Amino acid sequence: MCDPLKKRILFYIDDPKTKARELNSLVKAAGERDCSDLLVITRDWEGEEEFKGCGIHFVPLWQWLQG
């Protein structure tokens, strides 16, 4: 079961050090539980990125709350 691990809240994504630290933690936890389809909840940024071989979706908080 990996649902709690595949989400990360990173409200401010502007700082590269913070972003790298949080994505490293997310990818490491996902790898330990064999998770995919990773999600990062942000303040206002939406997009997709490849990070260390994992596809990560970035979704603004307001959009995530709407479901």
PASEBA-1860 file (N, C-alpha, C; in nm, 3 decimals):
! residues 67
1> MCDPLKKR> 0.084/-0.119/0.000/0.000/0.000/0.000/0.088/0.124/0.000 ~ 0.064/0.216/-0.095/0.153/0.331/-0.104/0.080/0.464/-0.110 ~ -0.050/0.468/-0.097/-0.124/0.593/-0.112/-0.072/0.708/-0.027 ~ -0.047/0.690/0.104/0.001/0.804/0.183/0.139/0.852/0.138 ~ 0.216/0.767/0.075/0.352/0.804/0.037/0.362/0.869/-0.099 ~ 0.260/0.858/-0.181/0.275/0.910/-0.315/0.236/1.057/-0.328 ~ 0.205/1.122/-0.217/0.174/1.264/-0.217/0.273/1.339/-0.129 ~ 0.307/1.457/-0.174/0.397/1.542/-0.096/0.344/1.684/-0.111
9> ILFYIDDP> 0.335/1.758/-0.002/0.292/1.896/-0.010/0.416/1.984/-0.008 ~ 0.432/2.059/-0.115/0.545/2.151/-0.130/0.486/2.282/-0.176 ~ 0.442/2.362/-0.081/0.365/2.481/-0.113/0.447/2.582/-0.194 ~ 0.568/2.606/-0.154/0.655/2.698/-0.228/0.762/2.618/-0.300 ~ 0.756/2.616/-0.430/0.844/2.532/-0.510/0.960/2.613/-0.569 ~ 0.970/2.741/-0.536/1.067/2.831/-0.597/1.212/2.802/-0.557 ~ 1.234/2.756/-0.436/1.371/2.731/-0.389/1.420/2.596/-0.440 ~ 1.524/2.595/-0.525/1.574/2.469/-0.582/1.622/2.369/-0.477
17> KTKARELN> 1.680/2.417/-0.368/1.728/2.325/-0.263/1.611/2.256/-0.194 ~ 1.508/2.331/-0.163/1.389/2.273/-0.099/1.322/2.174/-0.192 ~ 1.308/2.212/-0.317/1.245/2.124/-0.415/1.322/1.994/-0.428 ~ 1.453/2.002/-0.441/1.536/1.881/-0.455/1.526/1.793/-0.331 ~ 1.530/1.854/-0.213/1.521/1.778/-0.089/1.389/1.703/-0.081 ~ 1.280/1.770/-0.109/1.148/1.708/-0.100/1.127/1.601/-0.206 ~ 1.174/1.626/-0.329/1.159/1.526/-0.434/1.247/1.405/-0.408 ~ 1.365/1.425/-0.353/1.450/1.311/-0.316/1.379/1.223/-0.213
25> SLVKAAGE> 1.318/1.285/-0.113/1.245/1.209/-0.010/1.127/1.135/-0.069 ~ 1.054/1.200/-0.157/0.937/1.138/-0.219/0.978/1.018/-0.304 ~ 1.080/1.034/-0.386/1.126/0.926/-0.473/1.182/0.810/-0.391 ~ 1.255/0.842/-0.284/1.310/0.736/-0.199/1.197/0.655/-0.133 ~ 1.099/0.724/-0.078/0.987/0.654/-0.013/0.907/0.574/-0.116 ~ 0.889/0.629/-0.232/0.814/0.558/-0.337/0.888/0.433/-0.381 ~ 1.020/0.441/-0.390/1.100/0.325/-0.429/1.095/0.214/-0.326 ~ 1.090/0.251/-0.200/1.083/0.150/-0.093/0.949/0.078/-0.092
33> RDCSDLLV> 0.847/0.142/-0.143/0.712/0.082/-0.143/0.663/0.048/-0.283 ~ 0.750/0.058/-0.382/0.716/0.026/-0.521/0.595/0.107/-0.570 ~ 0.600/0.238/-0.549/0.492/0.327/-0.590/0.526/0.398/-0.721 ~ 0.422/0.437/-0.790/0.439/0.521/-0.908/0.328/0.626/-0.903 ~ 0.318/0.707/-1.006/0.215/0.811/-1.013/0.226/0.903/-0.892 ~ 0.340/0.967/-0.878/0.367/1.052/-0.763/0.307/1.191/-0.781 ~ 0.266/1.252/-0.672/0.197/1.380/-0.675/0.258/1.476/-0.575 ~ 0.281/1.599/-0.619/0.326/1.707/-0.530/0.221/1.816/-0.536
41> ITRDWEGE> 0.170/1.856/-0.420/0.071/1.963/-0.410/0.145/2.093/-0.386 ~ 0.121/2.191/-0.473/0.194/2.318/-0.468/0.098/2.434/-0.440 ~ 0.155/2.551/-0.422/0.074/2.670/-0.401/-0.003/2.706/-0.527 ~ 0.068/2.715/-0.640/0.001/2.760/-0.762/0.065/2.706/-0.890 ~ 0.155/2.611/-0.880/0.225/2.562/-0.998/0.170/2.427/-1.040 ~ 0.149/2.412/-1.171/0.100/2.287/-1.226/0.194/2.241/-1.336 ~ 0.223/2.113/-1.339/0.309/2.059/-1.443/0.348/1.916/-1.413 ~ 0.437/1.866/-1.497/0.491/1.731/-1.479/0.641/1.737/-1.498
49> EEFKGCGI> 0.711/1.653/-1.425/0.856/1.647/-1.432/0.903/1.504/-1.418 ~ 1.017/1.478/-1.474/1.086/1.351/-1.453/1.196/1.379/-1.352 ~ 1.202/1.302/-1.245/1.304/1.321/-1.140/1.357/1.185/-1.100 ~ 1.484/1.162/-1.128/1.548/1.035/-1.094/1.470/0.915/-1.145 ~ 1.420/0.927/-1.266/1.349/0.817/-1.329/1.202/0.803/-1.291 ~ 1.151/0.894/-1.209/1.011/0.888/-1.168/0.934/1.005/-1.228 ~ 0.815/0.977/-1.276/0.726/1.082/-1.323/0.653/1.144/-1.205 ~ 0.659/1.275/-1.193/0.597/1.344/-1.080/0.501/1.450/-1.134
57> HFVPLWQW> 0.379/1.448/-1.084/0.277/1.546/-1.121/0.274/1.655/-1.014 ~ 0.270/1.780/-1.056/0.258/1.895/-0.966/0.121/1.956/-0.987 ~ 0.045/1.971/-0.878/-0.092/2.021/-0.885/-0.110/2.131/-0.782 ~ -0.172/2.245/-0.821/-0.200/2.350/-0.722/-0.300/2.301/-0.617 ~ -0.287/2.352/-0.496/-0.374/2.311/-0.386/-0.521/2.329/-0.420 ~ -0.559/2.441/-0.475/-0.700/2.467/-0.505/-0.756/2.361/-0.601 ~ -0.675/2.320/-0.697/-0.719/2.220/-0.795/-0.732/2.082/-0.729 ~ -0.638/2.050/-0.643/-0.641/1.921/-0.574/-0.763/1.913/-0.481
65> LQG> -0.795/2.025/-0.416/-0.911/2.026/-0.326/-1.043/2.009/-0.401 ~ -1.047/2.052/-0.524/-1.168/2.035/-0.606/-1.188/1.892/-0.653 ~ -1.080/1.815/-0.644/-1.088/1.674/-0.679/-1.069/1.653/-0.823
END
